[in-house]
Amino acid sequence: MKERYAPDILNCLANLSSDEVFTSPELANRMLDLLPQELFHSLKTRFLDPCAKSGVFLREIAKRLLAGLEAEIPDLQKRIDHIMTQQVFGIACTDLTAEMSRRTLYCSKLANGEYSVTTAFRDQQGNLLYDRCQHTWNAQGRCEYCGASKGEYLRTDSRETYAYPFIHKSIKEIFHKDMQFDVIIGNPPYQLSDGGHGASAIPIYQHFVEKAKKLNPRYLSMIIPARWYSGGRGLDSFREAMLNDHRIRVLYDYFNSEECFPGVDLSGGICYFLWDRENVGLCKVSSVFNGQTTTLERPLLEKNAASFIRFNQAITIVSKVSEKHEESFMNIVSSNDPFGYDVREENSYTRIKPNIKEEKFANALKIHYWGKQGKSMGYIEKKTVRKGHEMIEKKKLFISRSYGERGEFPYLVIGKPFKGESGTVCTETYVVVGTYDDDKTMDNVISYMTTKMFRFLVMLKKNTQSATKSVYQFVPLQDFSHPWTDEMLYKKYGLTQDEIAFIESMIRPME
């Protein structure tokens, strides 16, 4: 007789969105494998998933405990009851995910239901709780706990508030008693809409990590977007704390999120980590890219580096560049919105568009902007310039402030720089890369920016589509009295054939 195929339903769930991604049983077990396995042989180990969606972490924990405690509690039903009541706890993200998680863990959407695997609960929620919360608004119209926008999330009806209990309430308020957990593990929601244009959003996952650390478990493991490596959008203090936290002993870094979550494209990639309260030291960093994994024990913050360096193979390259102690290229890149055209309506994210004319007129400035048909050029009055006046009459280079590549490999990393003559400005779509007295110097700078090595060093900092001045931090400034090629740069910094091959494999030529 043919064996019937019975797929695990948790492998078949569609993600709620790219912000709330379900964890597969395989991935949950890879994270659980990072923990000391003797934890699953103890009657006293307590586990918490503070952001349960499908219940996969709790189910896989319960399965390990069920096997690990067999000698301690031979009776199967007594063992199940002990695990469910004393060792496995969850806080759901929503009403829906609470029911899903109970169905996964207890085999019943009601903990005390007829078909529940445990007979020990007298209430419907068991140890997998959800308590609908409300945001606490401050004077700026933001939630004091998660930063949600009042205009976006102030709701008085029955719709989901997205005020997640774990970061809005204390453990005592949720479980009605103080509790200490040995392991906190989960996959938190990633971001909240902030009411801005398009996909504008603020990160929220860092609040789950910070709250979990405050509970002081023995171990903490979470899977979160990797864009925290670069900070920004409320992540600067979180980034600094993480990079300097020597209790983070394991980090798996996925440059392409689809290698971790098939079908889920998260700009900047994804990572998961193990935080060990009692064990400080170097971090075992595993870089996963294009089906290959390299592992290196190293500090999250390398010597002379101000941020995390992705790819273990890049460590020696960055070290050789930094040994020259050259000025950073970022010092010639302007801040965002170099001429002050990013103007918003009062108390609104709605942008006030500048009055750009198609035809040239007397005393007009030429302006580069992004229009409906893509890159565009028009004319604007000089009085509309709000800042950067010293750059107007200079020759300059422009480059797009945002550049994304979806599924393309090898990478270009940044857009193509282009020249701006004297009397030229741009909208916030672009940043300015230096001002110049002659075209020859500009050509030499462009030759440098189009090299693979330049763009490789940018890629190490560019964890999202954003290409602001900070992404050029690892790039050294050069002598631009002559043009540059990759061969010249490889020789200057003494790169080995393996280091060159790695750069060449990652970056494609820019015509």
N, C-alpha and C positions, 0 to 999 in steps of 0.2 A: 504494500500500500504506500502511495506517495505521501511523504510527510508534508503536512499543511504549513504554509508560511504564515506566521502571526507577527506582523510588524509591531514594534513598540510605538504606541500612539504618540508618545512624546517626541518621536522623530518625525512625526507627520504634521505637527502644528504649524500653521502659517503665522509669521510674526505679526504682532499688532501694528508695528511700524518700525522704522530704523532706529527709533528712540527707545522702544521697549521690545527687546529681542529675546526670544525664547532660547534657553540653553539646551543643547542636546544632551542625552544621557552620556554619550561618549566624552563630551567636553567636561561635563560635571565630574566624571570619574577621573579625568586627567588632573583636574584641580584637587580632588580628594586624595589622589595619589601623592601629592606634595606633602601631605600631613604625615606625622609619625603614625604608623599603622597600629601601634599599641593602644591608641586612643579608642579604637573600635573593639578592644577587648576589656574595657573598663566599664563597670556598672555606673560609674559616677560622671563620665564625660557628658557635658551638655553642649548641644549644637543649636545654633540659631541661624536661620535664613531670614534676614530683616527685610527682604524685598521679594517675597515669593510670588512667582507668576504661574508656573505650571506645577510647582512642587517637586521638580526633578531632583534638586539637591537633597531635599528631605527624604525622598524615596530611596535614593542611592545610599544615603547615610544609614537609613533604617535597614537596608539589605546587608550592609557591612556589619552593623551591630548584631543583626539576627544571626549571622554566622559566627561572629567573634565572641558572643556571649553564650553560645550553646553549652559549653562546659559549666558555666556559672549557673545558668537557669535552664536545665534540660527540658522542662515542660514548655512546649511551643507557645501556648496561649499566654502563660504567665510571662514568658520572655517578650512577646509582642506588647502586652499591656505595660510592662516596665519601660520598654523603649519609648512607646508612644506617650506615656504620661510623665516620665522622668528625664528623658534624654533628648528628645527631638522637638524643637519649637520653631514656629514660623510666624512672621508678620507679613500679611499679604499687601499688595499694592492697591488693589481695588476689590470691590465686592465680587466681581466676576472671577478674578484670579484667586480669591479666597476659596470659592467653590471649586475651581479647577484643581487647586492645590490639595484640598481635602479629598477630592475624588482620587487624586494620584496617591496620596499618603495613606488614607484610611479606606480607600476603595468605596467611599460613600461621600456625598457632598455634605452630609451631616455626620459629625464625629460620633454621635450616639445613635446613628441610624441603624435600621434593621440589618443592612449588609456591611456595616463597618467591621474591619478586621479586629478591632479592639472592643472589649465590653466594659472598659474601665471609665469611660466618660459619661457624665450625667447631663452635659450641655451639648449644644449643637456645634460649637466652634472647636472644642477640644483645645489643643495647644497650637492651633493654626488660626490666628486671630486677624480680624479686620475691624477697625473702628473708624468710621467716616469722620474726617477732621475738617476744620476750616483754617484758612490762612489767617495770620495775624499781621494786619497792615500797618506800616509805619507812615510817617508824614510824607515820605517820598512816593507813596503808592506801591511799595514793595513789601513782600512778606518778610518778616524778620528772620524766619527760619530757613527759607529756601530761595528767596529773591524773586518769587513769582510776581508778575505784573498784575496790579489790582484791576486794571481795565480789561485784562485778558481772562482772569480767573475768579473774579467776584461773582459768585453764583448763589442764588437763593433757592433754585429749583432742585430737583433730585439728580441732576447730572453729576458726573464725577468731578470732584474739585481738584484732583491732582495734588492734594495736600497729604503727602505720604506720612502715615502714622509714625514710622521709625524716626524721622527727623523733625516731627512736630510735637512729639510727646515723649515723656520719660518712660523707661522700661516699667517703672512701678505703676504708671498710669495705664499702660497697655495690659500688663499681666496682673495688675492689682496686688503686686508684691515685688520687693527688690529681688533681683536674680543676677547671678554671675554665670557667664557662659565661658566655656573653654575654647570653643571654636565659633567664629562668626564667618559665614561664607555666603556668597550670593552674586547676583548679576543685577545691579540696580538700574532704574530708569536713567537715561542718559541726558536728556535736556528738556526744557520747557520753552514754549513760545513766549517771546517777550513783547509781542504786539508790534514788532518792527516789520519792515518790508520783506515779503517773500518768506524765505526760510530762516529769518532772523530768530535766534534762540539763545538762551543762556544755559550753560551746563548745570546739572544738578547732582551728578554722580559723586562729586567730591564731598558733598554733605553726608552721604552714606558712609564713605570711608572715614571721614573725620569723626562722625558720631560713634562709629564702631570702635575706633581707637580709644575714645573717651571711656568706653565701657571696659577697656583693659582686659580683653580676652587673652588666652595664651597664644592663640593663633588667629590670624585674619587673612582671608583670601577673597578677592573680588575681581571680577572681569569688567573692565571699564575702557572707554575710548582713550587712545594714546595721545590725543592732542594736548593733554596736560603737560607733556614734555616741553611745550613752547610757552605755556602760561597764557595770559590774556583772558578777557571775558570773565573776570572774577576768579581766575585760576592761579594767579601769581603767588599768593601765599601758600596755596596747596602745593604747587610745584616745588617751591623752596623747601617746604617741610618734607615732602616725599624724597626729593633728591638727597637730602641730608639725614634721612632716617636710616640708620645702619641696621635696623631690625628687619628691613626688607631683604630677605635672604635669597629669594627666587623671583625672577621676572621673565615672563614669556612675552616677547614683543612681535606682533604680526604687522608688518608694514602694509600688507593688503588684508583688509578685514575679511574678505571672502575666503581666505585660507582658514579662517577660524569659524566664521558664520557664512556658509555657502549661500550666495544670493543676496547678501547684505553688504552694501557698499557704504562704508563709513569713512569719510575723508579723514586722513591722518592715521588710519589703522586702529588696532585694538590691542589690549594687553591684559594679562592677569598676573597676579603676584601673590607671594606668601610672606606675611609679616609674622615674625616670631619674637614674642615679647621678651623671652629670656636669653636670646641668642643674637648678639651683635657681631657684625663682621662684613666681609665683602659680599656682593650679590652675585648669584649665579645667573647670568643673563643669557637667555637663549633667543637668538634672532632667527625668526622664521620667515623665509622669503622664497617664493618660486619653488616650493616643494622641498627646499633645503633648510636644515637647522644647524646653526653653529652656536656653540656654547662656550662662554668664557666667564671665569670668576673675576669680577672687577668692581670698583666703586661705581655707583650710579652717576657720580659727579667726578669725572676724571681731572687730574691735575691740570691747572691752567685752562680748564673748560668751564664756561658759565652755564652750560645746559647739558642734558643727557645726549650722548652720541649714539644714534641708532646704527645698527650693523656692527658687529664685533670686528669685522674685517676693516672697518674704517678707523679704528683706534690708532693704529700705527701711522696712518696717513695724516690724521689730524695732529698727532704728536710731532711729526716731522715738519709740518707747516708751522706749528706754534713755536718750535725751537728757534725760528728765525726772528721772533719778536717784532714782526712787522705790524704796521697800523692796519686796522680793519677796513675793508671796503665799505662797510656799512656807514662809515663816517662821511662818505660823499653822497649817500643816498638821503633824499629828503624825507621828512615825516609825511604821514598821510595827508591828503588834500593839500598839496603844496601852495595853491593859490587861493584857498578859502572859498571854494564853490559848493561845499557840502553844507547847505543851509536848510534847516528844518522849520516847519511851522511851530509856533509856540506850544509847548506841552504836547507835542505830536512827533511821530516818526515820519510824517509826510514831508517829502523833500520839495523845496522850492526850486524849480528848474531855472537856470540862468537863461536870459533872453539872447539866444544865439541866432545870428543872421547867416543866411547862405551866401549872400553877396557881400563883397568887400565894400567898406565905406570909409570915409575920412577919419584918420587917427584910430582906426580899428586895430585890435590885437587878433592875431590868429589863435584859435583855440582848438585843441584836440579833445574829443569826447567820444563816448560810446553811445551810438544812436540805435534806432530800430534795426538798421541794416548792418550793425557792427561798427567797426572803427570809422569815425567820421571827423570832418574838419569844417570849421565855420569861423565866424568873426564876432567879436564882442567888444563892448566899450571898456576902455582902460579903467574907468572908475569902479567897475564891478570887482576888480581884484581886491581881496581883503587882506592878503598876506603874501610873502614871497616877492615883494616888489623889487628886491635887489637882483632877482634872477631874470626879470622880464627882458632886459636888453642884452642878456648874455646868450651865447649859443649853449645848448644843453642837450642831454639825452633823456628820453622818456622811456618808461617800461611799464607794462600793465601791473597794477597793484594786486591783481588776482589772476591766478592761472591754474586750471585744473585739468587733469588727464584721467579719464575714466577707462580703466582696463588697458591702456596703452603701455607697452613695455618693449624695449627700453624707453626711458623717460627723456622728455625735453626739459622738464622741471619749471622753467620760466618761459615767458613769451619773448618775442624778439625785440630788442631795444631799437629805437629809431630816433633820428635827429630832430631837434627843434631849433629853428633859426632864431635869431634875435627878434624880439617882439612877439614871441610865442608863449602861450600858457596852456594849461590843461585843467580838466575837471578832476574830481577825486578818483576817477577811474585809473589814473596813472600816478607814478611818483617820478621825481627828477633824479637822475644819476649824474650829479656833477654839473658844473658850468665851465665853459671852455672858451679860449681865445681863437682857436683854429680848428678846421675840420680834420686835419691829420691826427691830432690828439684824440678827437672823438672816434675816428676810425680805429685807432689802436685800442681804445677802451672797448669798443664793440668786439674787436678780435678776441680780447680776453674774455668777455662775457659769453661768447659763443663756444669757448673751449669746453670740453667734457669735464675737465677738472674743476673749473669754476662752478659749473652747474651741479656737479657732484657735491661740492662743499655746501652749496645752497640747499640741496636736498636734505642734508643732515639736520637742518634747522626747520625746514619747511614741512610742517606736519599737517597742514591744511591747504586749501586753495590760496589762502592769503599769502601774498609776497611783499609784505611791508619791509622796512629797512632792517628789522631784526633778523630776517632770514639770511642776511649777508654777513653775519657775525663771524663765521669761521673762515670767510674768504679774505685773504691778505691783499692789501693794496700793492700795486706794482709800479714800476717805472714805465710811463706811457710815452716815452720818446720813441718807442718802436713797437711794432705789432707783436702779439703773442700767439704761440701754438701750444698744443698739448705736449709735444715733444720737448719744447723748451721748459715747460713747467715741470714735467716729470724729471728732467735732468736737474733742474734747479733744486728740487726738494728731495732728490735722491731716492725716488720710489723704486721698489723692486718690481720684477716682472709680474709677480702675483698681485701686488697692489695695483699696478697698471691694468692688468687683466680684469680685476674687479671693477674698477672705474669704467673701463670700456664696456663691460657687460651690462652695466646699470644705465648708462647714458647714451642716447643715440645722437648722431650728428645733427647740428643745426645749420641748415643751408643759409 
